[in-house]
Amino acid sequence: MIERPHYFKQLLAFKDTEFIKVITGIRRSGKSALAQMYAEHLLSIGVPETHVIRINFEDFAFHRLKNADALYTYLTEQSPLSGKIYFIFDEIQMVSDWQLVINSLRVNYDSDITITGSNAQMLSGELATHLSGRYIEINVYPLSFAEFLNFKSIDVADALQVQKAFQEYSRYGGFPAVVLSSPDVRDTILGGIYDTVLLNDVAYRSAIRDANILRVLTNYLAANVGQISSVNNIVNTLKSAGISTSIPTISSYLALLENAYLFHRAQRYDLRGKAFLRSKDKFFIADNGLRRAILGGKQPGVGSELENLVYIELLRRGYTVDIGQLDSGTEIDFIARRNGQVTYIQVTYQIPENSTRETDNLLHIRDNYEKLLITQNYFGNPDIDGIPVINIIDWLVNENDYK
């Protein structure tokens, strides 16, 4: 098993504390592998097997434990009478009223608790009520490009291999199962991940009987990654295609897709008025490979593909990301905020000859926060009018920017 130290360090930082470690993220991104690494680490440092209780609720062997009473009874029977007990639960949201079990374990045992789940609603409801201030969230994403190179055993110094790897990464994304598979089955695996997320994590969990509108909606979002969208526009577009729906339905479905971590919403922020602009947002997809699966293998626009890579990488690095608007028609691709610092970022496939539009937008911002232009096809000066210009590959492999 290949380690992912960025996430593993976060787990270890809260080992043997009162904080419940909540590992979240889209399916197949590596949450269960991270939980397994943690269990193996515990055993390697001398924790007895009887004190490490791990349950994966996707395993049929535990299908009888999917209600709170059955699970708690089982755990009381399995738990030692003394000593620290390490509880590790995969896909805990499959257990009804699981929050009550977790809170009881926290109160009644000398415990270290780690849970994984594939739905953002895990952190709402009773978990937030009972455990406010007592849990930490670790968001796991598909592999970063730096992790991708590590999985492939590619030396960062080998420029030709890195360039080839970037083309593969841009097209097929970073799901570990896809990265480690042969080329002829990648599309099949991606299609399976997409169907599982859409049908199991969204349609089934939310009792959606007709998944057709949901599937058409994901097609629309995938085709329009990085484009300004509103619920009204989406409804009108679907209606023009002969699909009858409503604003409440689409609003609900968008929330469900976000809760399943399939899409992420970026709000627009008015840099002049210092306020968020309502109704029109941008949506980005969790992984470029999934976008390929949704669009049936069609190659999307390289500009939106690049922008999506940067957006997800910023989230992976712990930034809160918004879209900036200065004046009508003047947009900043990303406002990335972390630990009180702000970075303004423009993303472009290439800088057009004799054009300064990308840097002009950044120069219009009158504060002194960092400004950056990320591009793929540029071999000129390392800065333009004082704005640093960095190649996308160089930026992606620079892990010093992780929190």
C-alpha positions in Angstrom: 0.0 0.0 0.0 1.4 3.4 -1.0 1.2 5.9 1.8 -0.3 9.4 1.5 1.7 11.3 4.1 -0.2 14.6 3.7 -3.3 13.0 5.2 -1.6 10.4 7.4 0.2 13.2 9.3 -3.2 14.8 10.1 -4.4 11.5 11.5 -1.4 11.0 13.7 -1.5 14.6 15.0 -4.8 13.8 16.7 -4.0 10.2 17.8 -4.9 9.6 21.5 -6.8 12.9 21.8 -10.5 13.5 22.5 -11.1 14.5 18.9 -13.0 12.2 16.7 -11.2 12.0 13.3 -13.8 12.3 10.5 -12.3 11.3 7.1 -14.6 12.6 4.3 -14.4 12.7 0.5 -15.8 11.3 -2.7 -15.9 7.5 -3.0 -12.8 5.7 -4.1 -10.6 8.6 -3.2 -8.6 6.6 -0.6 -10.5 7.1 2.7 -10.6 3.4 3.5 -7.0 2.9 2.6 -6.1 5.8 4.9 -8.1 4.1 7.7 -6.3 0.8 7.0 -2.9 2.6 7.2 -3.9 4.0 10.6 -4.9 0.5 11.8 -1.7 -1.0 10.6 0.3 1.7 12.2 -1.4 1.1 15.5 -0.5 -2.6 15.4 3.1 -1.8 14.3 3.7 0.3 17.4 2.5 -2.4 19.8 -1.3 -1.8 20.2 -2.9 -5.3 20.8 -5.2 -6.5 18.0 -8.0 -6.8 20.5 -7.8 -3.0 21.1 -8.1 -2.1 17.4 -11.7 -2.6 16.3 -12.2 -1.8 12.6 -15.5 -2.3 10.7 -16.1 -1.6 7.0 -19.9 -1.3 6.6 -19.7 -2.0 2.9 -18.5 -5.5 3.9 -21.5 -7.9 3.9 -20.1 -9.6 7.0 -21.3 -6.6 9.0 -24.7 -6.1 7.3 -26.5 -6.9 10.5 -24.9 -4.0 12.3 -26.5 -1.2 10.3 -28.7 0.1 13.1 -27.5 1.8 16.3 -28.7 -0.8 18.8 -27.2 -3.8 17.0 -23.9 -2.0 16.4 -23.6 -0.8 20.0 -24.4 -4.3 21.4 -21.7 -5.8 19.1 -19.1 -3.2 20.2 -19.8 -3.8 23.9 -19.3 -7.5 23.4 -16.0 -7.0 21.4 -14.4 -4.3 23.5 -11.8 -5.1 26.1 -12.6 -4.2 29.7 -9.5 -1.9 30.1 -7.0 0.1 28.1 -7.3 2.5 25.2 -9.6 1.1 22.4 -9.2 2.3 18.8 -12.5 2.3 16.9 -12.2 2.6 13.1 -15.4 2.7 11.1 -15.6 2.9 7.3 -18.6 4.4 5.6 -20.3 5.0 8.9 -23.3 6.8 7.3 -24.7 3.4 6.3 -25.7 2.8 9.9 -28.9 4.4 11.0 -28.5 6.8 14.0 -24.7 6.1 14.0 -24.1 9.5 15.7 -25.6 8.1 18.9 -23.2 5.2 18.9 -20.2 7.4 18.3 -21.2 9.7 21.1 -21.7 6.8 23.5 -18.3 5.3 22.7 -16.7 8.7 23.4 -18.5 9.0 26.7 -18.2 5.4 28.0 -14.8 4.2 26.8 -11.2 5.3 26.8 -11.4 5.6 23.1 -9.7 6.9 20.0 -12.3 7.1 17.2 -11.8 7.4 13.5 -14.7 7.3 11.0 -14.9 7.7 7.2 -17.9 8.7 5.1 -18.8 9.7 1.6 -21.4 12.4 2.4 -21.0 15.9 3.6 -24.1 15.6 5.7 -22.2 13.5 8.1 -21.1 16.6 9.9 -24.6 18.0 10.3 -27.4 17.0 12.6 -26.7 15.1 15.8 -22.9 14.7 15.3 -22.5 18.5 15.2 -24.9 18.8 18.1 -23.3 16.3 20.4 -19.7 16.7 19.3 -19.4 20.4 18.5 -15.7 21.2 19.0 -14.8 17.6 19.5 -14.1 16.4 16.0 -11.7 17.3 13.2 -12.4 16.8 9.5 -9.8 15.4 7.1 -10.9 15.9 3.5 -9.5 13.3 1.2 -9.3 14.0 -2.5 -8.2 11.9 -5.5 -4.4 11.9 -5.9 -2.6 15.2 -6.4 -0.3 15.3 -9.4 2.7 15.0 -7.0 1.1 11.8 -5.5 0.3 10.6 -9.0 4.0 10.8 -9.9 4.9 8.9 -6.7 2.3 6.2 -7.5 3.9 5.8 -10.9 7.5 6.0 -9.5 8.3 8.8 -11.8 11.2 11.1 -10.9 10.2 14.8 -10.9 13.6 15.5 -12.6 12.7 13.5 -15.6 11.0 16.3 -17.6 9.8 14.1 -20.5 8.2 11.5 -18.3 6.6 14.1 -16.1 5.1 15.8 -19.2 3.6 12.5 -20.4 2.3 11.8 -16.9 0.6 15.2 -16.8 -1.2 14.5 -20.0 -2.5 11.2 -18.5 -3.4 12.8 -15.2 -5.3 15.6 -17.0 -7.3 13.1 -19.0 -7.9 10.3 -16.5 -7.6 12.0 -13.1 -6.3 10.8 -9.8 -8.5 8.0 -8.4 -6.0 5.5 -7.1 -7.7 2.5 -8.7 -7.6 4.3 -12.1 -4.0 5.4 -11.7 -2.8 1.8 -10.9 -4.9 0.2 -13.6 -4.0 -0.7 -17.2 -5.1 1.8 -19.9 -7.7 -0.5 -21.4 -9.9 -0.5 -18.2 -9.6 3.0 -17.0 -12.8 4.3 -18.6 -14.6 1.3 -17.3 -13.4 2.0 -13.7 -14.3 5.7 -14.0 -17.7 4.8 -15.3 -18.2 2.5 -12.3 -17.2 5.2 -9.8 -19.5 7.7 -11.4 -22.5 5.3 -11.4 -21.8 4.3 -7.7 -21.7 8.0 -6.6 -24.7 9.0 -8.6 -26.9 6.0 -8.0 -25.9 4.9 -4.5 -24.7 8.1 -2.8 -27.1 10.4 -4.4 -30.2 8.8 -5.9 -30.6 5.8 -3.5 -29.7 7.7 -0.3 -32.2 10.4 -1.2 -34.9 8.1 -2.5 -34.9 9.6 -6.0 -37.1 7.4 -8.1 -36.3 8.8 -11.5 -32.5 9.4 -11.8 -32.9 10.7 -15.4 -33.0 14.4 -14.4 -30.1 13.9 -12.0 -28.0 12.3 -14.8 -28.9 15.1 -17.3 -28.0 17.7 -14.6 -24.5 16.1 -14.1 -24.0 16.1 -17.8 -24.8 19.8 -17.9 -22.5 20.6 -15.0 -19.6 18.5 -16.4 -19.9 20.2 -19.8 -20.0 23.6 -18.2 -17.2 23.3 -15.6 -15.9 26.7 -14.7 -18.8 28.5 -16.3 -21.1 30.8 -14.4 -24.4 29.0 -13.8 -27.6 29.8 -12.0 -30.5 27.5 -11.1 -32.8 29.5 -13.3 -30.4 29.0 -16.3 -30.1 25.3 -15.7 -33.9 24.8 -15.4 -34.5 26.8 -18.6 -31.7 24.9 -20.4 -33.2 21.5 -19.4 -36.7 22.6 -20.3 -35.5 23.7 -23.8 -34.2 20.2 -24.2 -37.7 18.8 -23.4 -37.0 17.9 -19.8 -39.6 19.2 -17.4 -38.2 20.2 -14.0 -38.4 23.0 -11.4 -36.2 25.4 -9.5 -36.7 23.6 -6.1 -35.9 20.2 -7.7 -32.7 21.5 -9.3 -31.7 23.3 -6.2 -32.2 20.1 -4.2 -30.2 18.0 -6.7 -27.3 20.4 -6.7 -27.1 20.2 -2.9 -27.1 16.4 -3.2 -24.3 16.4 -5.7 -22.2 18.6 -3.5 -22.9 16.5 -0.4 -21.6 13.5 -2.4 -18.5 15.5 -3.2 -19.1 15.0 -6.9 -19.2 18.7 -7.6 -17.9 21.7 -5.7 -19.6 25.1 -5.8 -17.5 28.3 -6.0 -19.3 31.5 -5.1 -18.6 34.9 -6.8 -17.2 37.6 -4.5 -17.4 41.3 -5.3 -13.9 42.6 -4.5 -15.2 46.3 -4.6 -18.2 45.8 -2.4 -16.6 43.1 -0.2 -19.7 40.9 -0.5 -20.7 37.6 -2.1 -22.9 37.8 -5.2 -26.0 35.7 -5.0 -27.6 33.3 -7.5 -24.8 32.8 -10.0 -21.9 30.4 -9.1 -19.4 28.2 -10.8 -19.3 24.4 -10.4 -16.1 22.3 -10.5 -15.9 18.5 -10.6 -14.0 16.4 -8.1 -11.8 14.8 -10.8 -11.1 15.4 -14.5 -11.4 11.6 -15.1 -15.0 11.6 -13.8 -15.7 14.5 -16.1 -14.5 12.3 -19.0 -16.7 9.5 -17.8 -19.8 11.7 -17.6 -19.2 13.2 -21.0 -18.7 9.7 -22.6 -15.0 10.0 -23.2 -15.3 13.3 -25.1 -12.3 15.5 -24.6 -13.4 18.7 -22.9 -11.9 22.1 -23.5 -8.3 22.3 -22.3 -8.9 25.7 -20.6 -11.7 24.4 -18.4 -9.7 21.2 -17.8 -6.8 23.3 -16.5 -9.0 25.5 -14.4 -10.6 22.5 -12.8 -7.2 21.0 -11.9 -6.1 24.2 -10.2 -9.4 24.6 -8.3 -9.3 21.1 -6.9 -5.6 21.4 -6.0 -6.3 24.6 -4.1 -9.0 22.7 -2.1 -6.6 19.9 -1.5 -4.1 22.3 -0.1 -6.5 23.6 2.4 -7.7 26.8 0.8 -11.2 28.3 0.7 -11.7 29.3 -2.9 -14.1 31.8 -4.4 -14.4 33.6 -7.8 -13.5 37.2 -7.8 -15.4 40.0 -9.6 -14.0 43.5 -9.9 -16.2 45.3 -12.4 -18.6 44.2 -15.1 -16.7 41.9 -17.3 -13.6 41.8 -15.1 -13.1 38.5 -13.3 -10.4 37.0 -11.2 -10.4 33.2 -11.6 -9.8 32.3 -8.0 -9.5 34.0 -4.6 -7.7 31.5 -2.4 -7.8 32.1 1.3 -6.0 30.2 4.0 -4.8 31.2 7.5 -5.6 34.9 7.0 -3.7 35.1 3.8 -5.1 35.7 0.3 -3.8 34.7 -3.1 -5.4 35.9 -6.4 -4.9 33.5 -9.2 -5.5 33.6 -12.9 -5.4 30.4 -15.0 -4.9 30.3 -18.7 -3.8 27.6 -21.1 -1.5 30.1 -22.9 -0.8 33.8 -22.8 -1.9 35.3 -26.1 0.8 37.2 -27.9 0.7 40.9 -27.3 -2.1 40.5 -24.7 -1.9 41.5 -21.1 -5.5 40.8 -20.2 -4.7 38.1 -17.6 -2.2 40.2 -15.7 -4.2 43.4 -16.1 -7.1 41.8 -14.2 -4.7 41.0 -11.3 -3.1 44.5 -11.4 -6.5 46.1 -11.0 -6.7 44.7 -7.5 -5.4 47.4 -5.2 -4.4 45.4 -2.1 -0.9 43.9 -1.5 -1.9 40.2 -1.3 -0.1 37.7 -3.5 -1.0 37.5 -7.2 -0.2 34.6 -9.5 -0.7 33.6 -13.1 -0.7 29.8 -13.8 -0.4 28.7 -17.4 0.5 25.5 -19.3 1.9 26.7 -22.6 4.3 29.6 -21.8 8.1 29.8 -21.9 8.7 33.5 -21.5 9.7 35.7 -18.5 9.0 34.4 -15.0 7.0 37.5 -14.3 4.9 40.0 -16.3 4.6 43.5 -14.9 5.6 42.1 -11.5 3.0 39.3 -11.6 4.8 35.8 -11.2 4.0 33.4 -14.0 4.4 29.7 -13.2 3.9 26.6 -15.4 1.0 24.4 -14.2 3.3 21.4 -13.7 5.8 23.3 -11.6 3.0 24.6 -9.5 1.4 21.2 -9.0 4.6 19.5 -7.9 5.5 22.2 -5.5 4.3 20.5 -2.3 5.8 23.2 -0.1 2.5 25.0 -0.5 0.6 22.4 1.5 -0.6 23.5 4.9 
